[in-house]
Amino acid sequence: MSKLRWYFVCITTVLLSVFTLPVMAQNADAPIQQLLQNHREIIAKSSRKTIAPAIDALAASGLAQAQTVLTRWQAKEMWRNKETGLFVYGEKAGKELAAFDFADGADLGTFLARDFKQLKPNSGIRGMIGAALVQFQLSGSFTDKMQALDAIERDAEASHLAALTKVLADETDAAVRQRMERLQGLLTIRFGETEEDRIVAIQSFEGDLGVDVRAALNPLLVVTVEAATAPPEGEDIARILTVGSEDLPREAAYDHLVAAGLATPRISRDDKRNALLANISDGSVAGVEVATLDSEAARDLAYAALADQGLVDRVATDSEVDATLAGFTFYERYTGSPAVAVAAAAVLSGIENKVAINQAFDLGLDALSLASIYFLAAIGLAITFGVMRVINMAHGEFIMMGAYTGYVVQQIITDYTLSIIVALPLAFVVTFGAGVAMERLVIRHLYHRPLETLLATFGISIALQQIAKNIFGTQARPLTSPGWLDGSLVFNDIVSISYIRIAIFVMALMFLALFLFVMNRTRLGLEVRAVTQNPRMAASMGINPDKINMLTFGFGSGIAGIAGVAIGLYAKVTSEMGADYIVQSFMTVVVGGVGSIWGTLLGATVVGSLQKAIEWLNPSNTLAAQTYMILFIILFIQFRPRGIIALKGRAAEA
Amino acid sequence: MAELTAGPARRRPLVVRYPSVLIFLTCLGLFTLGATILSEGFGIGVISTSFVKTLGKTLCLCLVALGMDLVWGYCGILSLGHMAFFGLGGYAIGMWLMYERTRLIVVDSLAAGGLPATPEEISSGIAAQIFGVVGASEFPPVWAVAHSLPLQLAAVVLAPGLLALVFGWLAFRSRVTGVYLSILTQAMTLALSLYLFQNDSGLRGNNGLSGLQNLPGLENTSQAIVSIWFLWGSALALGLGYVLAAWMVSGKFGSVLRGIRDDEARVRFLGYPVEAFKLFVFTVSAVLAGIAGAIYYPQAGIINPAELAPIASIYLAVWVAIGGRGRLYGAVIGAAFVSLLSSWFTGGQAPDLNILEYRIQWVDWWTVLLGLSFVAVTLFAPKGIGGLFDLLAARRNPNRHGQDLGPDHGSLREKEADA
């Protein structure tokens, strides 16, 4: 018991001695402490309006500890001893405060928090401190610099400009310096002191494609709509508006005048009706029978009568609105400095022209990739329809089968690269088999009845589609591309193309080469061409037309299967994906010209570019794009019924 | 030869030359009468109102199949876009039905407001009701005559007719034939349905027009009664359409049509304006399709752009092929048989079938069966169900000793004719 008491006494003594110990170790004469003491009133007052000199003094002091002070202060970790008035930093734990000296970071010991006053800068002050800190960060390590620049890009302030200008001269790293200069330019556009500075900065960005430049320039062009009786003059007039145009509808113009107090308000149909309803007495309104109020003109008269009696406010009628509008000129005035706005407008229009050129280039890339997808989808069709004159409506379903083959392979082989390598030949084999089976069982019997072939293959198409739906369900299945195909090839902020599209493009070229090689350089190709031109003659030369037809059809179907894997990588795999491509594929073949692989290539290019071009004209509406494209193709066939590349002579009759 | 020299003056009446017309009309009449007697509205209530509607709709489908048979079976134009005309007819009548019904509702609600309604109020009220769903509140130009029943009825004929006329003129004058034409017509209906799917097409985008089964001003008449009226209307339209089609294909005109089907070039060299013939038949058949659609959709109650999708038109071709093309009753039988069978299978009424371990549910597998049986019909029974009548009548094709029946590859070959 006595032992316990002894402990208690000891602990109490130690604690007391610690808490009552004066701030002995703190160096009150350190330059940083002196600086703080010089501004102690405004620091303690902690008002945004008066604090600036203290922060500026810290930032300009050149003291190594200034950054610590600012950081701690911003984080609400600066405390002031109520007794001595000295500043420390520390963290509060419970009722205690572990204090440290600003001068050398020395641990001053633990104190009772109530003896210190915490400095709590408000958000405005914290922002100012943050801006001052940027300067320190900008001269810190590489990571600090990058973080600081990121922060400035995100949320720029006027004070950043001075900080940047200050450190820019000493920056040695070329990349960092370039980034700083660019940022300095952007900040000058917004916060530059003189108009000349800003205009020079604006002009330095001539032709720059960066989104940040446009973001900095656009706010300079903000305008307000104004109205005056006389035509306006002055360089700050952006443009004169026409009433009733898209930019200034009639109602908006009049509402503007009403808001400016220059015209009598109009009244909406509903308000007029309610006003009349409120003033019905004895079955009439202002002496007009209610039953006769069945047209707007009659209601206008009744309302005018009410206004004459002083029961409602006068309103403008339509003719008065027109008369008032005719007396005013509407124009847009720049809200900011006109000289800057004019310079910005000039640079911006230059930039926009360049953007348009780049967008056209990007669109060209998009069109090319769409064209290669159509080419892939159509090349198998070009073989069966173009070479054999057999129309295969189930072609789209072969594409689908290929894509589902890829999906199934991915379920078994989880490595995406390997699974694609396996899936491509497997898809060829599967659809080759399906094609050969279809040719043997159905198409062989219908060679001279093209319309029946169309219908029979269509029957197969709906059956295959439904079978796929029954097996795989209606939801879309993913066919994941290997990791090395992720991402895009980026040229600049506007022009980019994803690697997967490049891969599809390369694949399309490979198929073109393969097709040309098989048709022109192999025995099979020779026999196919012979059978196509004249089956009987070919047969008498020892070629088996049955076998050749079967192989050709299988070849075309197999290519559809590989195309299916490629398309599946780019779009989702569904049981209806074939149907989505079949019409476009036929269009491609028909536009290009039946029986010519170059025609198919051209057809795919025309159809793909056309679709992209129409989408560009009306970007919100891909449905309309397809509609107009089909209309175009129907018209195109008027002028070139046999496609772009038409076979001539005997071959055309085959 | 005797017929040609005899001249038109001594020609016997149509029904006598073609007894099938009379038989068909009798069957149609008996069927309609029977359905009426069994119905809830006028008869003993054995068959439900919804089934009466199904029967009425089936008759409309038979009518559009008739039009399809005219162009395909007789003229050799395989149109894969005929349901576009059908849908246009439906849209044309649907616009008036929807406008008028909404107008009555709007006028009622405005009348309760204390002041007599002004035309502007009514118009904006209707527009807000109809187009609120696509975020618009003004009438698009295409609704300019929706307030007038006669004008919209004219549109039922004119819209499909003009589309067919323009499209056909463009296609036929550039000598687009065979499978090219089929693909082109398919593209046409695809384009139209994609266009209608847009919200700013002015026809309520993918919402389509709805509530068409409620006839304006007949709110108090029960659907059981209305369904019978529509059944009779459908039967009348089908009967008249059948007689018109039979008359068209019976005389010299019909012979030229069949000539075009079998060898277009030869008919052209004989001095006939082939394009004009084709255009005329194409337009007439589109108008028939439009009328069929205008009677069909008030019974269906709703029309949306999906009805114009290419697949619908292809099913139409399937019906005609299964029924037997090149004979009018074949098209009617095919459309009725396949569409009724289809709704029986997809309606979940057909019993499931167990094959080994797998349970075949017809809702999922009916399309597969249809597709494959269609292939089978094309391969083994090109004459379709209509071919059965040939067996009954012991009719055979002439024996040409292995030569083509027609000079063109598109025509039947001897091998098939003997089969």
Contacts between the chains, C-beta under 8 A, distances in Angstrom:
chain1	res1	chain2	res2	distance
A	269	B	120	6.7
A	269	B	121	6.7
A	269	B	124	7.7
A	273	B	113	7.5
A	273	B	115	6.1
A	273	B	121	7.6
A	276	B	115	6.2
A	277	B	113	7.4
A	277	B	114	5.0
A	277	B	115	6.3
A	280	B	114	6.9
A	290	B	114	7.6
A	290	B	115	6.3
A	290	B	116	7.2
A	291	B	116	6.1
A	292	B	116	8.0
A	293	B	115	5.3
A	293	B	116	6.0
A	293	B	118	7.8
A	294	B	115	8.0
A	294	B	116	4.0
A	294	B	117	6.7
A	294	B	118	5.8
A	295	B	118	5.2
A	295	B	119	6.9
A	296	B	118	5.2
A	296	B	120	5.4
A	299	B	115	7.8
A	299	B	118	6.8
A	391	B	179	4.7
A	391	B	183	8.0
A	442	B	375	6.0
A	442	B	379	6.5
A	445	B	379	5.6
A	446	B	378	7.2
A	446	B	379	7.4
A	448	B	409	4.4
A	448	B	410	7.7
A	448	B	413	6.8
A	449	B	409	7.5
A	449	B	410	6.7
A	450	B	178	5.7
A	450	B	179	5.1
A	450	B	409	7.6
A	450	B	410	6.8
A	451	B	76	7.9
A	451	B	78	4.8
A	451	B	178	6.9
A	451	B	179	6.7
A	451	B	182	7.0
A	451	B	410	6.8
A	452	B	378	5.2
A	452	B	382	7.0
A	454	B	78	7.0
A	454	B	179	5.5
A	454	B	182	6.0
A	455	B	78	7.8
A	455	B	317	6.1
A	455	B	318	7.2
A	455	B	321	5.9
A	455	B	374	7.1
A	455	B	378	5.7
A	456	B	374	7.3
A	456	B	375	4.9
A	456	B	378	4.2
A	456	B	379	6.7
A	458	B	314	5.8
A	458	B	317	8.0
A	458	B	318	7.9
A	458	B	371	7.9
A	458	B	374	7.7
A	459	B	318	7.3
A	459	B	370	7.6
A	459	B	371	4.3
A	459	B	372	6.6
A	459	B	373	7.8
A	459	B	374	3.6
A	459	B	375	4.2
A	459	B	378	7.0
A	460	B	371	6.3
A	460	B	372	7.8
A	460	B	375	6.0
A	461	B	371	7.3
A	462	B	311	7.7
A	462	B	314	7.9
A	462	B	367	5.6
A	462	B	368	8.0
A	462	B	370	7.0
A	462	B	371	4.2
A	463	B	367	6.9
A	463	B	368	4.6
A	463	B	370	7.8
A	463	B	371	3.1
A	463	B	372	5.2
A	463	B	375	7.8
A	464	B	371	7.8
A	465	B	367	7.6
A	466	B	364	7.2
A	466	B	365	7.3
A	466	B	367	3.9
A	466	B	368	4.8
A	466	B	371	7.1
A	467	B	368	5.7
A	469	B	364	7.5
A	470	B	364	5.0
A	470	B	365	6.9
A	470	B	368	7.6
A	579	B	311	7.8
A	583	B	183	7.5
A	583	B	186	6.4
A	583	B	187	5.8
A	583	B	190	5.7
A	583	B	310	7.2
A	586	B	183	4.7
A	586	B	187	7.9
A	587	B	183	7.8
A	587	B	187	6.7
A	590	B	180	6.4
A	590	B	183	6.5
A	621	B	198	6.3
A	623	B	194	4.8
A	623	B	195	7.3
A	623	B	197	5.4
A	623	B	198	5.1
A	624	B	194	7.8
A	624	B	195	7.1
A	624	B	198	6.0
A	626	B	190	7.7
A	626	B	191	7.2
A	626	B	194	5.1
A	627	B	191	4.7
A	627	B	192	7.9
A	627	B	194	4.9
A	627	B	195	4.4
A	630	B	187	4.7
A	630	B	188	7.3
A	630	B	190	6.3
A	630	B	191	3.8
A	630	B	194	7.9
A	631	B	191	6.0
A	633	B	187	6.7
A	634	B	167	7.4
A	634	B	170	6.5
A	634	B	171	7.7
A	634	B	184	6.2
A	634	B	187	6.7
A	634	B	188	6.8
A	634	B	191	8.0
A	635	B	170	7.4
A	637	B	171	7.7
A	637	B	174	6.1
A	637	B	176	6.0
A	637	B	180	7.7
A	637	B	184	6.8
A	638	B	170	5.6
A	638	B	173	7.7
A	638	B	174	4.8
A	639	B	174	7.8
A	641	B	174	4.6
A	641	B	175	6.0
A	641	B	176	6.0
A	641	B	180	8.0
